[in-house]
Amino acid sequence: MRELRYLFALLVGSKRKYVDPSRAVEILKDAFKSNDSQQQDVSEFTHKLLDWLEDAFQIKAEEERDGEKPKNPMVELFYGRFLAVGVLEGKKFENTEMFGQYPLQVNGFKDLHECLEAAMIEGEIESLHSENSAKSGQEHWFTELPPVLTFELSRFEFNQALGRPEKIHNKLEFPPILYLDRYMHKNREITRIKRDEIKRLKEYLTVLQQRLERYLSYGSGPKRFPLVDVLQYALEFASSKPVCTSPVDDLGASAPASGTLPAQTPPSTIEQQGPSSSDVPSTSPVQRSVIHKPFTQSRIPPDLPMHPAPRHITEEELSVLEGCLHRWRTEVENDTRDLQESISRIHRTIELMYSDKTMVQVPYRLHAVLVHEGQANAGHYWAYIYDHHQNRWMKYNDISVTKSTWEELERDSFGGYRNASAYCLMYINDKEQYLIQEEFNKETGQILVGMDTLPSDLRDYVKEDNKRFEKELEEWDAELAQKAQQEKLLSQIPRAPAPSPAPVQAGEPEYLEQPSRTDISKHLKEDSVQAINKALAEQEDRGPEAIMDTSSDNAPAQPAPNQRVVEVAIPDVGTFVIESEEGGYDDEVMLTPNMQGIIMAIGKARNVYDRCGPEAGFFKAIKLEYTRLLKLAQEDPPPECDYRLRHAIVYFIQNQAPKKIIERTLLEQFGDHNLSFDERCRNIMKVAQAKLEMIKPDEVNMEEYERWHQDYRNFRETTTFLMVGLEFFQKKSYMEALLYLIYAYQNNKELLSKGPYRGHDEELISHYRRECLLKLNEHAAALFESGDDQEVNNGLIIMNELIVPCLPLLLVDEMEEKDIVAVEDMRNRWCSYLGQEMEPNLQEKLTDFLPKLLDCSTEIKGFNDPPKLPSCSTHELCERYARIMLSLSRTPADGR
């Protein structure tokens, strides 16, 4: 209890960036240990936590009571009461019971009210109110509702066949505002009347739906059709032009070559047909006309009717029959419409049954939803909590706290969509404003924030912890200063140069140390928060040009003949005169964000360099640069400002690369020969190069090192695919855009399989890939509709070479509902042509094309080679990427 108070108080007022919850967590783990050592679900945990807190508050309340009955805040907040009224073996009973979390069954219900109705009525309750009752059953009526009402949704059931529990993924809707009047004991009489009325309406509704079904599914065989259509077909048949011959008699001259020829076929016909289709592929018009083609009708001679027709019918018969069919069809249409309107009216009446003023007096607002993703035996929890002051939903997922929406909450919580669904719903009384109101100072009337909201004992505790934190920072600064002084003294001790080929002794890693030097890996692995605070404290309040300005006593000498002097303008840093050996200076490298950061770090380490020498200056600069990159990696920038593109180390930190990989990458950047433009940078560069040479093969796995750098190169390549694809999309060059976005999506998917920060927002790429396909499909359909042979062929080329090969990419992931809908839209567009009249050549092309479009195979067919990527410097890539991301008219996801 005490540790929980301390933990929550630190979360409110601590100056630390992170609060260590270990002590409270360990106590909870010990308190909640179960005998079977199995992981507990949220219901068990919440039950135990509430019971534990209730006991703790009860002990405290009894200690402080002054003759009055102690009040337990846990009971007052989370516990309510209901009255159980029922019959057991013919005897009536009434019991009042207390409840905390109210359990609800999910299986078989579509929304929260249905669950509650079922939970409030158990057994046979028809005769509960009568004098003669022999059935058993009971009703529950809330007599007192808690300010915080928690519903426990039971999404487990035991599979007897498999002998294991299974999760229920059925969809269950719940409202943001829940009116509980119908479940209150004071409204029991009116609720019973309404329940009886709803029961009667539902019985009547069932009868109407059965009657409607007989109209919509008419017939006695296995296949059934709407009765109004059956009458229409009969009317069309009767109204067709009569024929005097059998439909078989007139087919002698046009019998299919692959069929059995009639005995009296004229010789000229056989000559026109030539060899049978079993010998030679048929190309004549007569033979093509009888080839079976899906979605189209076989061609028939023009002198035959398009539909079957009656052999003989008189005008009088036709008149009587048409009159009857017309009348019957009208009667059926009227009956069907009346039934549908009655059903809709009853549904509406049931929905509004509890909407009158007397039944909307107890509103409860949804405050929090606990979501579980996974199966019965394993999964992951996160929560949605409503911020009443900002009027928005927030998503709490481990260390990530993000803004959310009701739409996202619905998708994750209702169930039925994927393996995620709500396990626990927490509603608060909407009339109890004290639950969400801000606290005010009673004397001044000002809003209390931060530590001012805490009781005096907790406020003192947090102040003491903040003092300890400040003392830790001072000790940290003193320790660093002492280390720097020791390094300066050691650097002044002359040392005999060691022969270069001498092998390094076995033992601790020496690639970051010379005799008595501090291991840089220790610096890089120190607590990130302390490193950041130390770096901020030591930074001098000077501009970049002042930092880079060399001291007057270190004025450079005139350049040697084999050197050149170059004036370089570095963005965000300044303009500098740089001397470099001929061929040893790379303008493009000097302009990269990596080099800018290193130059800035060396400039900021100038004082340490001047006091303690190159070795200490190197340690200071590399620590500053790592701290800066760590801060960038911990930020959450907008999509257009992706620090991963500027710095490989930011990418490595976000994806939790091994420390050795990050350290070596930093060393290689500090050892870049382009840093030889002045004495200070040149000396620090030499220190870094010397440490690189000391790395032993077994200290850094070079295969793993190369894999990480290859992943980063793949990330930049994926970014370029995405950037160019979006640029083409904005230019409405959808064919070119599609190819780039396809490779961007596939490469990005492979990156994301290794970690959530390895690639870009998958939904964004999927959205624009899908838009390209839809726009190309519309364009191809318009070309087909033109009827021009060349345009029709161009439209089918687009479909066959671009769209059809892409469909498996959209169908392979069944969870991407928008992609599946897009595929169905494209297919429906082309299938809609089947019922339309068109030229025979268009009909034939459509018949040949549709099976490819409707192929449900998810086998991904090979594409051509990836499109050529432009060569971009880091600055150009970042600028173009930022430009295109800022100009997007619609971004379907927030950031990565």
N, C-alpha and C positions, 0 to 999 in steps of 0.2 A: 504494500500500500504506500509506504513512505517513498520507495524507489520510483514508483509510478508518478507520484506527485513531483519528485525532483526531476524526473525525465521530462514531463510535460512543461514544467517551469523553465527548464533550460531551453526547450524548443521555443518558448515565448521570448526569453530575454538574453540568451547567451550571445557573446561576441564571437564565438567560434563559428567557423563555417559549417562544421559538422558536429553533431552531438553523439557521443558514444553511448548506445543503449545497453551495453553488455550486462551491466549489473541487474537491471530490471528483467532483461530477457532470460538470464540464468535462473533468477528466482521463479519466473513463470514456467520455465522448462521443468524445474524440480517440482513445482506445485501441480503441474498438469501431466505428470508421468502416468501412463496407463500400464496395466498389468501385461497386456498383450504386445506392448511396444509398437503398436501400429500408429500410423499417422491419423490424427483426428480431423474430422471435417469441421467446417465453420460452425455448424450447429452445436456440436459437442464443446468446441472451444468457447463459444459465446456463453453457453449454459454455465460452464465451470467458472469463467471469468466473472459473470454477473453474480453467481453464488458466492464466490470468494470476496468480491468487493462488497456485497451485501453484508457478509459476516464481519468484514473489517469495519464498515461504517456502523454496524450494530454495536460492536464492542466500544467504539469511540463514543457513540451516542449515549450508551449506558454509563460511561465514565463521567460524562459531562452533564447528565440530567440533574435537574433540581426539583425533584418530586414530581415532575411531569413525565408523561409517557414519552419515551425517546422517539424522535423522528429519524427515519432512515432515508436519506436522499435517493439511494438506489431504488428502494421500493416506490417512493413517490414519483420517480421519473419513469421507470420501466415496467412497473407491475400494475395490472388492472384486475377486475373481478367480473365473473360471469355467473349467471344463475342457470343451473341445469334443471329443467322441468321435464318429467317424463313418466313413463309407466313401466314397471318391471313385474312381470307375471301377474298382470291385472291390478297391481297396486301403484297408486300415484306417489311421486316423490319430488322433492325440491331440495337442491344442494347449491350452496354458494362456494365457488372455488376461485382461487387466485391464479393468475397466469402471467408469465413473462413474455417469452417468445410464443406466438400463437402458430401451431403447426397447420400447414395446408397441403393437401394432396394436389399434385399437378396432373397426373395421368387422367385423361378423359375429359378435361375441362379446357375451355378456350380463353377464359379471362379470369381476373382475380375475383370478381363478384360470383361467378359460378363456383369457384373454389370455396368461397366463404359460405355460400348457400348450402353447399354439401357438408361443410364442416359444422354448421349450426344445427343441422338436422341429422339424427342418427336413427336408423331402424324404421319401423312402421309407426308413423305419427298421425295417421288420418283421424284416429279416435281419441287423441289426447284430451280434447276439450269436451268430449261427451261423458255422460254418466256411466255408461256401460262400455268399458274398455278392457279387452282381453289381450291386446297386443303389447309388445315391448318396443320401446323407443324413447327418444328424448330430444328436446330442443335446447339449444344454448342461446342465452340472451345476455348481452353485455349490460352490466349494471354500473360499471365504472371503468372508463377507458384511461390508460396512462397518457401523459403528455407525449411520450415517445413510444409509438406502437410498432413492434417488430413482428413481421411475418416470416416464418421459417418455411421455405418452399421445399417440399420433399421430392427430390429428383432422383431418388434411388429406388430400385426394385430388385428383388432377388430372382434371378433366372434359375428355376428349378432344374431345367434340362442341362444347363451348363454348370450349375453348382457354384455360381459366383454372382456378386452384385453387378448391376448394370445401370448406367445413367440414362435418365429419360430426357431426350432432346426435344420433346414436343414444344410447340410454340405456346406461350402463355402471355397474354397482354395484361398490362396493369396501367392505370391512369395516373397522371401527375397529381390530380386532386381526387381523393376517395371520400365519398359521403357514406357515413356509417349509421345513419338514422334507422335504416331498415333492420339493423341488428340489435338495436337498443331495446331493453326490457320495457321502457316506458312507451314504446311504439309497437308493442307486440300485437295488440288487437288489430290495428290498421295494417300491419305487415302481414298478419295471417289472412286478412281479407284480400290483400293484393296478391299474396302467394296463391290463394285459391283461384283468383281471377286469372293469373298468369298460367296456372295449370290448365284451367279450362280453355284458355286461348291456345295454348300449345297443343292440346288434344284436337281442337278444331283445326289448327294449322296443319297438323299431321294429315287429317282427312283431306283438306284442300290440296296439299302437296301430292298425295296419292292420286287424287282425281286429275290434277294437272299432268302428272307423269303418264297417265293413260292417253292423254291427248298428244303428248310430246313423243311417246314411244309406243306407236300403234302397230299391232300385228300379233300373230300367234306363233310365228316362227322365231328362230334365233336372232334374225335381223329385224330391227324395228325402226320405224320412221315416224316423223311428225304427221299426224292425221291430215293437217291442212295441206301438206305437200303431197300426200297420197291422193287426195281429191283433185289437186291441181294436175298431177300427172295423168289421172284418169280423164280429166277434161281435155288435156292436150292430146291424148290418144284419140278420144272420140272426135275431136275437131280436125284431126289430120285428114288430108285428102285420101279417099278410099283408093285402094289398088285392086286390080282384078286378077292378078297372078300371084303365085307363091314367090317369096323372096329368093327361093333356090332356083327357080326355072330360068330366070334371066341372067344367071351368072355363068352360063356355059362359055361365053366368049371372053370372059375376063377371069377365068379360074386361075389361081396361083400356080406358077410353074413348079413349085415344090410340092404341090398337092397332087391328087389323082386326077388326071385329065378325063373329062367326060368322053363317053364312047363315040359321040357324034360331033367331035370338035372339027371345025372346018380346017382344011389343009393350010389355008392362008394364015390362020391364026397361029398354027404350030411353027410356020416359017418365021413369022414375026417374033415369036418368043425365042426361037433358037434353042440352044441346049438348056437342059434343066439346071436349076440352081445348085443341084448336088454336084454337077460337073464343073461349071464355070461360075465365078461370081457374077451376079446379075447386075446389069447397068441400064436395061431398058425401062422406060416409064411404066409399062404395065407391071413389070416385076417389082419395081420399087414401091408401087402403090400398095402392095399387100405385105410389106415388111412390118413386123410388129415393132411399134415404137412406144415406149412408156410415155404417159401423160398426153398422148395424142390419139385421135381416132384413125383407124385404117381408112385409107381413101377408098371410095366406092364410085361406081360409074355415075355420071351426072344425071342419067335418066331415072335413077332409083330415088325414092324419097329419103330424106335425111333421117327420119325416125320411123319406127313401125307404125302401121296404120290399119284401121279395120278393113276387112275384105268387102263387106256389104253393110250399108247403113242407109236407111231412108231419111228423108228430110224430117218426117214426123218423129221418127225415133231419135234423131239427133237433137231436135228441138226439145223433146221431153227430157232427154238425158242431160243436155246442157243446162236446162232450167233447174233440174234437181241438183246437179253438181254445184252450180253456182250458189244455190240456196244453202246447200249443206256446208259448202266451204265458208260462206259468210257466217253461218251459225257457229261453226267450229272456231272461227277466228274470234267471234264475240265471246264465246264461252272461255277460250284460252285467255283472252285479255281480262275478262272479269275475274278469273281465278288468280292471275298474276297480280292484279290490283288488290284483290282481297288479301293475298299473302303478304304483299308489301305493307298494307294497312295494318295488319295484325303485328308484323315485325315492329313497325313504328310504335304501335300502342304498347307493346311489351317494353321497348326501349325507354319510353316516356313514363312508365308506370310509377317510377319513384322520383320524378322530376318536379313534383309540386312542392310548394314552399315548406310544408311541414316535414318533408323528407330530405331537406338540404341544409339542416341546421347544425350538423356535426361534421365539418370538413376537416380532413387530414391531408396535409401536403407531403408529397414524396420528398424525403430529405437525403437518403442514401440508398445505394443499390450495391450489393456485393455480388460479384460475378465470378463464376468458375469456368475455366476452359480445360477440357480434357475428358477423361473417362472416370469411372467410379473409383478406380484404384490409384489414380495419379492425375495431376493437373496443376493449374496455376490460378491464383486468385488476384483480382484487382477490384477497385471500388470506384464508384461515381458518387460524388458528394455535391450537393447544391450550395453554391455561394449566394446567400440571400442578400448580401450587401452589393455584390456585383451583378446579381441576377443572371448567373450562368452556371453551367455544370462544369465541374473539374474532375479530371481522371487521375487517380492515384495508383500508379503501377510501379511497385518497388521504389526505386530512387527517382523515378520520373513522375513529375506532377505537371499536367498539361491542361489547357483549356479544352472543353469538349462541347458537344451539342446534344439535344434531345434525340436527334436522328441517330447519332453514333450510339447513344445509350440504348435506344430501341434495338438497333442491329445486334449489339453485343448481349443484351439482357433478355429479350423476349424468347430466344431460342428458336429452333426450327430452321435456322439459317446455316449454322455451323455448330461446332462442338462447344460453343460458349453460351451460357444462360445464367440468369439470376438465381442465386441460392437464398438470398436474404433481402427483404425489403424493409426499410425503416421509414415510417411516416411520422410526422409530428403534427400536433394539434395546431391548426392554422389560426385559431383564436387566441392561443397562448403566446402573445408577442414577446414575452420575457425570454423565450427560448432562443430568439434570434436577434433581439435588440442589443445595441451596443451599451456598454456600461458608462455611467456618468459619475463625475465627482459630486457628491451631495452638497459640498460647500460652494464650489466654483461653477458647477454645472457643465464643465468641460468633459468631452469624451475621453475616456481612459483607454490608452493604448499601451502595448508592450508590457513592460514590467509593472506599470501602474495598475494593471488589472490583477496582479498577484497579491495574495495575502502577505502580511509582513514577514512571516517566517520564510516563505519561499522567496520573497524579494531579497531577504538577507542572504539566503543560500546562493542565489544567482549572482549577487554582487561579489560574494566571496570567490565563487568560481571564476568570475571575470578578472578578479585581482590575481588569482593563480595563473590565469592565462597570460596576463600582462607580464607577470614575473617570468613565466616560461619564455616569453619573447625576449625579455632582457637577457636572460641567461643564454639564450640561443645567440643573440648578437655578440655577447661577450665571448662566447666559445669560438665564434667565427673570427672575431678580431684576434684572439689568442693564436688560433691556427695560422692566420695570415702573418702575425709577427714571427712565429716559429719558422714558417717557410722563408721569410725574408732573411732571418739569421742563418738558416741552413744554406740558402743560396749564396751567401757571402763566404762560406767555407770552401777553399780551393779543393778541387777533386782531380785526381789523376785520370786522364782520359782512358777509358777502357777500349781495348781493341774491338773493332766492329764485328769480326767473325765469332767472337766468344759466345758460346751458347748461354741462354738464360737458365739459371738454376731452377730445378723443379720446386714446386711449392705453391704459394698463393699467386694469383694472377698479377703480372708485373707490367702489363701493357699500358697501365695508367699510372705507374709509379716509378720513380727513380729512388735511390737510397733516401730513406726517411721522408718520402713524399706521401701525401694523403691520397688514398684511392678515390678516383673521381666517381666510381660507381657508388661509393658510399654517399657522395653528395647528391647524385642523381636519384638515389632511392630514399632520401629523407622525406619526411612528411611534406606533402605538396602545399598544404595550407601555410605551414611555417616558412617554407621556401618563398612563397608568394609574398607574405608579409615582410620577410627579411629583404626581399628584392625591392619592394616598394619603399621600405624605410631607407635603403641605401641609395636609391636613385636621386641624383641631384636635379634640382629644378633648373635645367638649362635646355636650350634648343639643340636640335641635332647638329647644326653647324658648329656650335660652341663645343659640343662633345667631341666632334671629329677634329677640331682644330688642334694641331700639335703645339707643344710648348715652344717658346722662343729659343730656349737653349738647345733644343733638338732640331734646329732649322736644317733642312736637308741640304746637302752639298750639291754642286752642279752635276747634272746627270752625265754619266760616262758616255762615250761615243756609241756603245752598243745598247744604250737605253733610249727610251723615248718618253716625252712628257705629254700627257693627255689630260684634257679637262673633261670630267665626267659629271653628268647631271643624273643623280639617282633620285627617283621619285620618293617623296616623303622624307628624304634625308638632306639633300642639298647638292651643291656643285663643288667639286674638289679637283685639285690638280694632282694627278697621279703619275708617278714615274714607274716604268716597267721595262724589263728586258724586251728586246725586240722579239715579237712573236709570243711573248709570255702573258699577254693581257687579252682577255676575251670580253668585248663590250657587252655581249648578250648575257654572259654569265654574271657580270657585275650588276646587271639590272634585275636579276631574279630576286624574288622576296627572300629566298634563303640567304643570299649574299648580303642583302640589305640588313637583315636581322643580325648577321654575324658582325658586320661592320659597326652597327649600333652597339652591340654587346661589347666589342673591343673598346669602343669609345667610352662607354660607361665604366669600364674597368680600368680607365686610365690612371686614376689615383692609386689603386692597388698595384698596378704595373710599375708606376714611378717609385713607389715606396719599397716594394718587395721583389720586383723583378719579373721576367717573362713567365716564370713558372706560376707564380701566384696570380699574375694577370690572366693567364690562360684559364686557371681554375675559376676565377671570378667571372670571366666572360662566358665560359661554357655553362656555368650555373645560371647566369642571367638569361642566356638564350633559351636554356631548357625551361626555366620558369616562365618565360614569355610564351613559349610554345604550349606549355601545359595549360596556361590560362586560356589561350585560344582554343585548345581542345575541349575545355570545360564549358565554353560559351555555347549558346544556342542561337546562332545567327539566322537571319532570314535566308530563304533558298538561294537568292542571288549572290550571297556573300559566303561562299563555301571555303573555309580556311584549309580544307584538305587539299584543294587544288594548288594552293600556294606553298604548302610545306608538307613534305613526305612524313616528317616526324609527327605532325598533327594527326595524319592518317594512322600512323602506327600507334600513337597513344590512345586514340579513340577506339581502336580495335584490339587493344591490350596485347601489343607485340611484346616479346621478351625484352627485358631491360638491356641485355647485351646487344640486341639488334639496334635499339635506339641509341645506345652509347657509341657503337661503331659508326653509325650513320652521322652522328654529331661530330665525331672525330674526323671523319672524312671531309665534312663540310668545313671544319676549321683548318684542315690540312690542305685546302684547295690552293694551288699555286697562284691563282689570281689575287691572293691576298698579299702578294709581295710588293705592293705599291708604296709602302712606307716602312720605316724601321720597326715600329711597334707591331704592326700587323704581320710583318715578315717574321719577327721573333716568335710571336704566338703561333704562327703557322708551323714553324719548325718544331716547336714543342709538341703540337698535335701530330705532326708527321713522325716524330720520334716515338710517340706513344703507339701509333699505328704499327710501327715496325716491331714493337715489343709484344704484340698480340700473338699468343701461341695458337697453333691449329686446333687444339682441343678446348680452347676457351670460347670460341665463337663458331657455331655450326654454320659454315659458309653456304651449305646447301639451303638451310633454313633462311639465312640472310638473303640469298638470291631469290628464294620463293617470295619473301615479303616484298622485296623491291619489284619483282615481276608482277605481283598483285597490284602494287601501286601504279605500275605502268599500264596494267589492264584497266585500272580505275580511270586514269587520264584518257586512255583510248575510248572507254565507254562514254566518258564525258564528252569527248569530241564527236562521237557518233550522235549522242543526244543533242548536242548544241547545233550541229549542222542539220540534223533532221528537223529540229524546231524552226531553224532559219528557213529551210525550204518550205515548211508548212505555212509559215507566215507569208511567204511569197506565193502561196497556193500552188506550188509545184509538188503535188501530192505523190506522184510516182517516185520522184527522187527522195522525198521525205520518208516514204514508207520503207524504202530499203535501209536507210540509216537508222530509223527507229526500230526496225526488226532486229538489227544487230545490237543496237543499244539495249533493247529489252532482254535479248538472250544473254549477252555478256553480263548485264546487270544482275540477272537472275542467278547466274553462276557465282557472282561476287557475293550476293546477299545470302547464298546458301552457307557461306563461311561466317557470317556475322551481320547484324542489322546495320552497322555503319560502314560496311565494305563498299556499298554502292549508293545509288540514288533512289529517290522515291519511286517505287515500282508502280504505284497507282498513276502517277503523272505520266510516265512513259506509256503505260497501258492505255491511258485515256487518249493520247495523241496518236498512238498506233491505231487504235480503234476508229478514231475520227478520220484518219487517212483512208482506211478501208471503206468506211461508209460513204465518204465523198467520191472515191473511185468507183464504187458500186453504182452510185447514182449517175455518175458520168457515163459508165459503160451501159447502163440501162437506157439512158437518153440516146446514146448512139444506136443501140439496138432498135429503139422505137422509131428512129428516123426512117428506117427501111432502105436506106442507101447501102448498096453492097459493101462499098469500101468502109463506111462508118460502122456498119454492123460487124464486119470482120475486125475492125480496130477495137470495138467494144468487147468482142469475145476474146481477143488477144489479152486485153487488160484482165478479164476474168480468169482466163486459163493460166496466164503466166504470173499474175500478181496475187489476185484475191484467193483463188482456189488453193494454191500452195500454202497460203497463210492461215486458212481455216483451222487446220490441226493445231497451230500454235495457240489459237484462241480457245479451242475445245479441250486441250490437254489438261488444263487446270479447271476442274468443275466448280471450284469455289469462286471463280471470277464470274459472278452472275451477269455483270454488264456485258462482258465479252460474249457470253452465251446468248443473251438477248440480241446483241448486234448480229450474230451469225444467223439467228432465226429471222431477223428483219431482212437481211440480204437474201436469204433463201425465199422468204415469202414474196419479196418483190418480183423475183423471176418466176415463181410458181403462179403468180397472178396472171401471167400471160397465157396460161393453159386454156382458160375459158374464153379467150378472145379470138376473133377471126383475124387471120393473117395470111400472107402469101405462103404458098407451099414451101418455097425455099427457106423462109424464116422458120416455118414450123419444123422443118427437118433439122435446121441448125440448133434450134432450141431443144429438140428431142435428143440430139447428140450431146449437148452441153449439160443438160440438167442432171444426169446421173453423176457427173463429176462434182457438181455443186452440192448435191444431196448426199454424197458419200460421207458416212458417219465415222469413218476411220480417223483415229487420232495419230496415225503414223506420220511423223514429221519428215517430209521429203526435203531433199537437199536443195539449197538455193545456189545461185551463182556466187562467185567469189565476193567477199565484202567490198563495198565501194571504197575508192581511194580516199584516204583521210588527208586533209591539208596539214602542212607543217606549221605548228603554232609554238611561239615562245610562251613561257609561263604567263607573262603579263598579257599577251594577246589572248590566250585561252581564258584567263580570268575575266578580262574586259568583255569579250564576246559572250561568255557564258552569263555574266551579270546582266548584260544588255538584253539578251533574249529572255532570261527569266523575269526581268522587270516588265517586259513588254507583253508577256502572255496575257491574253484576255481572260483566260479562265484557268485557275490552278485547282485541280480536284482534291488536293491533299495539302495539309499545312506542313511545309518543310519536309524533312526526311522522315 
